[in-house]
Amino acid sequence: MTLSSQIIWLFVLAVPIACISWTVTHEEIFREPHEWCVKRSQNARVLLSRKFFYLFTCEYCFSHYVTIFFLILCDYKLLLNDWRGYIIAGFGLVFVANIYMSLFALLRQAIKKEKVEIEKIENETDSEKLSK
């Protein structure tokens, strides 16, 4: 694989990694399992058990395991064509996927802020109409 196609793979393959990691650790569809894992990660007696369940609550941690799955699935290597290529690709994919998730989080935060501001303006407008 040429270097340019490896770079394209890096940025494209990071998209499903980020999507899966974010969905499992943040979205409503996985709320109940997420809450259960949070409780187990805080209250389990065994340290290894606490750390295992924490993996499902942290998008950064979880993205490492999703990345390993995609490395095996796609046989993707970066820069070197041996086992070192897998390691470089793994950390590269985690890095790019977490940039994507950070940008997504900032975007969601900005959208929420705008919604709150719009709602505040609407409430002020409604209260002014009622007072007249």
N, C-alpha and C positions, 0 to 999 in steps of 0.2 A: 504494500500500500504506500502510495506517495505521501510525503509530508503534508501537502495541502489537503488530501483526502482524510488523513488522520486528524487534522485540525477541524475539518468539517464534521467528522464523526464525533469529535470531542464536544463540540457545541450542540450538535443535534442529539446525541445520546444522553447528554445531561438533562434534556427536557423531560423525558419520561421518568428519569430518576428523581428530579425535583418534584414532578407532579405526584408521583406515588408517595414520596416521603412527606410532602405537605399534606396530602389528603389523609393519610393514616394518622398523622400526628396533630392535625388541626381541624379537620372538617367535621360537620355535624353527623355525617353518616357513620363515623367511627367514634362518636362521643362516649357511648357506654363502655366499649372495650378500653378506650383511652382513660376514662375515669377509673376503671378497675385497675389498669396498669399503674396509674399514678398512686393509687392507694397501696398497691403491692410494693411499689418502688420506695414508698415511705415507711411502710409498716412491717415488711417482711423481716423475720429474725435473722436470716442468713444473708450476709453481705453479697454473695454471688447472686442470690435471688433478687435482691434490691437492684443490683446493677443490670441484671437481665431485663427486668420489667421497665427500668428507666429507658432502655433502648427504644421502646415503643412510645415514649412521651417526648422525645427530643428529635426534632427533624434533622439536626446535624448528625447525631449518632445513628439514627435509622438510615440516613442516606448512605452511610458506609456499607451497610448490609444490602441495600437495594443495588448499589454499585457493584458489589461482588456478584450478585445474581446476573446483572447485565453484562459484566465482563465474561462470565461463563457462557451466557446465552449467545453473545455476539462474537466471542473470541477476539475482542478488541485489545490491541496493544498500541502503545504510544512510544515513538522514537526508536525503540529497540524491539527486535523480533524474537526475544526469548522471555524468560520469566520476569526479567527486570522491566520489560515493556508493560506487563500486567500491573506491576506495582506503580510505575509512573502513570499509567492510564487510570488506575484506581484513584490515586490522589488528585489527579487532574480533573477527573469527572466529579469527584466530591466537591472540589473547589468551585467549579463552574456551576454545578447544581445548587450549591449554597448561595452563590451570587444570584442566581435566578430566584431562589426562594426569598432572599433578602429584598430584591427588587419588587417581588410580588407582595411581600408584607408591607413595604412602603407604599405601594400603589393602593392596597386595601385600606391602609390607614388614612391616606389622603382622601379616598372616596368616602370613608366613614365621616371624616371631618367635614367634608363638603355637605353631606347629608344632614349632619347636625346643624350646620350653619344655615342651610336652607330651611330646615324645620323651625329653627329659632326665628328666622325672618318671617316665615309664614305665620307663626304664632303671634309675633308682634303685630303683623298686619291685621290678623283676625281680631286681636284685642283692640286695636285702634278703630276698626270698623264697628265693633260692639259699643265702644265708648262714645261714638258719634251719634 
